Amino acid sequence: MLNNQTSNGVVFNLASQVTAVMVTSNASGLVWVEQESVSLHCSAWGSAVNFSWSLDGEILPKIPQYQITQSDSPPQSNLIISPVSKSDAGLFTCTASNKLNNETSSGLTLSLALPPEGHMACLQGSSSQYIHLSCSWQGGEPAANITMVFNGLSETGTNQVTRNVPANTSLEGLIMMCYGDYFGRLSNCEQKFGGFTTTQIILRPLSHGRLL
């Protein structure tokens, strides 16, 4: 007499290595420091994946500025930086890991915009040979565009524009105009030699509709 028996079922949990770790960002251009937020997304393939985020090789601190979430199907993690700060100018990476291996993404760098400090300054100094004139509006990242107009001549540069005038030159009655432009935020000043200095700040809306 034949007797057929069937064993109890056995379930195998198959694990797969982590691969294809990639970081992307929702930022399409400059991100304004202390004014805007940005979201970074990390994706990967693998089973039972855990994620961690680093900035310049250091694990991100657990502070309210960094909000991290992750999900399992498919494996992914989101990092929201709110607000973006000047210290976020480094290289962000995401590491995905499980019991079999770990893999780190290529780095992603945010393009940060940090407005210049204060306002445009019209400056004058002197040495034994020259009178030193300058238009200065520094501290911007990227640097502000500067234009100096003096004695009928115009010069342009970034952060600061200088001109050296021979020390025996009479500046009486001459005017130096300084114009600064930082993505639509304007700051101007005027130096009247033998007179007085005035400073004017003009605010204009940026292309995305906010007023700085």
C-alpha positions as CSV (number, residue, x, y, z in Angstrom):
1,M,0.0,0.0,0.0
2,L,1.4,3.4,-1.1
3,N,1.4,6.3,1.3
4,N,1.9,9.9,0.2
5,Q,3.0,12.6,2.7
6,T,3.7,16.3,2.2
7,S,6.0,18.2,4.4
8,N,5.3,21.6,6.0
9,G,6.2,24.6,3.8
10,V,9.4,26.5,4.3
11,V,9.6,30.2,3.5
12,F,13.0,31.6,2.3
13,N,13.6,35.3,2.9
14,L,16.0,36.2,0.1
15,A,18.3,39.2,0.7
16,S,19.7,41.3,-2.1
17,Q,22.7,43.6,-2.0
18,V,22.4,47.4,-2.1
19,T,23.1,48.9,-5.5
20,A,22.3,52.0,-7.6
21,V,22.4,54.6,-4.7
22,M,21.6,58.1,-6.2
23,V,20.9,61.5,-4.7
24,T,18.8,64.2,-6.5
25,S,17.5,67.6,-5.4
26,N,14.4,69.7,-6.2
27,A,16.5,72.8,-6.5
28,S,16.7,74.0,-10.1
29,G,18.9,77.0,-9.4
30,L,20.3,79.2,-6.6
31,V,19.0,78.5,-3.1
32,W,18.7,81.6,-0.9
33,V,20.5,81.2,2.4
34,E,18.2,81.6,5.5
35,Q,15.2,82.2,3.2
36,E,14.5,79.0,1.4
37,S,14.2,75.3,2.0
38,V,15.3,72.4,-0.2
39,S,14.6,68.7,-0.5
40,L,17.1,66.0,-1.3
41,H,16.0,62.5,-2.4
42,C,18.0,59.3,-2.1
43,S,17.0,56.1,-4.0
44,A,18.5,52.6,-4.0
45,W,17.9,49.0,-4.9
46,G,18.2,46.2,-2.3
47,S,16.4,44.5,0.6
48,A,15.9,45.9,4.2
49,V,17.8,49.1,3.3
50,N,18.7,51.7,5.9
51,F,19.8,55.2,4.9
52,S,22.1,57.8,6.4
53,W,23.0,61.3,5.2
54,S,26.4,63.1,5.4
55,L,27.8,66.6,4.7
56,D,31.5,66.7,3.7
57,G,31.9,63.2,5.0
58,E,30.3,63.9,8.5
59,I,27.0,62.4,9.5
60,L,24.3,65.1,9.7
61,P,23.5,66.1,13.2
62,K,20.0,65.5,14.6
63,I,18.8,69.1,14.6
64,P,15.4,70.6,13.5
65,Q,17.0,72.1,10.4
66,Y,17.5,68.6,8.9
67,Q,14.3,66.5,8.6
68,I,15.0,62.9,7.4
69,T,12.4,60.3,6.5
70,Q,12.7,56.9,4.7
71,S,10.4,54.2,3.3
72,D,11.0,50.6,2.3
73,S,9.1,49.9,-0.9
74,P,10.9,51.1,-2.9
75,P,13.9,51.9,-0.7
76,Q,14.2,55.7,-0.5
77,S,15.0,58.5,1.9
78,N,14.2,62.2,1.9
79,L,16.2,65.0,3.5
80,I,14.5,68.4,3.9
81,I,16.8,71.3,4.8
82,S,14.7,74.1,6.3
83,P,16.0,76.7,6.2
84,V,19.2,76.3,4.2
85,S,22.2,77.9,6.0
86,K,25.6,79.0,4.9
87,S,27.2,75.9,6.3
88,D,25.2,73.8,3.8
89,A,27.7,74.8,1.0
90,G,29.5,71.4,1.2
91,L,29.0,68.0,-0.5
92,F,25.9,66.0,0.5
93,T,26.0,62.2,0.2
94,C,23.7,59.4,1.0
95,T,24.7,55.9,2.2
96,A,22.4,52.9,1.8
97,S,23.2,49.8,3.8
98,N,21.9,46.4,4.8
99,K,23.4,43.2,6.3
100,L,25.1,42.3,3.0
101,N,26.9,45.6,2.0
102,N,26.7,49.3,1.9
103,E,27.1,51.8,-0.9
104,T,27.5,55.6,-0.9
105,S,26.1,57.9,-3.6
106,S,28.0,60.5,-5.6
107,G,28.1,63.9,-3.9
108,L,25.6,66.6,-4.6
109,T,26.4,70.3,-4.0
110,L,23.8,73.0,-3.6
111,S,24.2,76.3,-5.3
112,L,23.7,78.8,-2.5
113,A,23.0,82.5,-2.8
114,L,24.1,84.6,0.2
115,P,23.4,88.4,-0.2
116,P,26.2,90.8,0.4
117,E,26.6,92.4,3.9
118,G,25.1,95.8,4.5
119,H,25.1,98.1,1.6
120,M,27.4,99.6,-1.0
121,A,30.2,101.7,0.4
122,C,32.0,104.6,-1.4
123,L,35.5,104.7,0.1
124,Q,38.5,107.0,-0.2
125,G,42.1,106.5,1.1
126,S,45.5,107.9,0.4
127,S,49.2,107.1,0.2
128,S,52.3,109.1,-0.7
129,Q,51.7,108.6,-4.4
130,Y,48.0,108.0,-4.9
131,I,44.4,108.7,-3.8
132,H,42.7,105.3,-3.5
133,L,39.0,105.3,-4.5
134,S,36.8,102.2,-4.2
135,C,33.3,100.9,-4.5
136,S,32.8,98.0,-2.1
137,W,29.8,95.7,-1.4
138,Q,31.3,92.4,-0.2
139,G,30.2,89.2,1.4
140,G,27.9,88.0,-1.4
141,E,28.0,84.4,-2.7
142,P,28.1,84.5,-5.6
143,A,29.8,88.0,-5.6
144,A,27.8,91.1,-6.3
145,N,28.4,93.0,-9.5
146,I,29.9,96.4,-9.0
147,T,30.2,99.5,-11.3
148,M,32.2,102.6,-10.5
149,V,31.7,105.8,-12.5
150,F,34.3,108.5,-11.9
151,N,35.5,111.4,-14.0
152,G,33.6,110.2,-17.1
153,L,35.0,106.6,-16.9
154,S,33.2,103.5,-16.0
155,E,34.7,100.3,-14.5
156,T,33.0,97.0,-13.5
157,G,34.0,94.1,-11.3
158,T,32.7,91.9,-8.5
159,N,32.8,92.6,-4.7
160,Q,35.0,95.7,-5.0
161,V,36.2,98.1,-7.8
162,T,39.2,100.3,-7.1
163,R,40.9,103.1,-8.9
164,N,44.2,104.9,-8.0
165,V,44.4,108.6,-8.8
166,P,47.8,110.4,-8.7
167,A,48.1,112.2,-5.3
168,N,48.6,115.6,-6.9
169,T,45.2,115.4,-8.7
170,S,42.5,117.8,-7.5
171,L,39.2,116.0,-6.8
172,E,37.3,119.2,-5.9
173,G,33.9,119.1,-7.5
174,L,34.3,115.6,-8.9
175,I,31.7,112.8,-8.1
176,M,32.2,109.1,-7.8
177,M,29.1,106.9,-8.3
178,C,29.0,103.3,-7.1
179,Y,26.4,100.9,-8.3
180,G,25.8,97.4,-6.9
181,D,23.5,94.7,-8.3
182,Y,22.9,91.3,-6.6
183,F,20.3,89.4,-8.6
184,G,18.0,92.4,-8.6
185,R,18.8,93.8,-5.2
186,L,20.4,97.2,-5.8
187,S,22.6,99.3,-3.6
188,N,24.1,102.6,-4.7
189,C,26.2,105.3,-3.2
190,E,27.6,108.7,-4.3
191,Q,30.8,110.4,-3.2
192,K,31.0,114.2,-3.8
193,F,34.5,115.3,-3.2
194,G,34.7,118.6,-1.3
195,G,31.1,118.0,-0.4
196,F,29.4,115.0,1.4
197,T,28.5,111.4,1.0
198,T,25.0,110.0,0.5
199,T,23.9,106.4,0.4
200,Q,20.8,105.0,-1.2
201,I,19.5,101.4,-1.1
202,I,16.9,100.4,-3.7
203,L,15.0,97.1,-3.3
204,R,13.4,95.4,-6.3
205,P,11.5,92.1,-6.6
206,L,13.5,89.1,-7.7
207,S,12.4,86.9,-10.6
208,H,10.6,84.5,-8.3
209,G,8.4,87.3,-6.9
210,R,10.0,87.8,-3.5
211,L,11.4,91.2,-2.3
212,L,14.7,91.1,-0.6
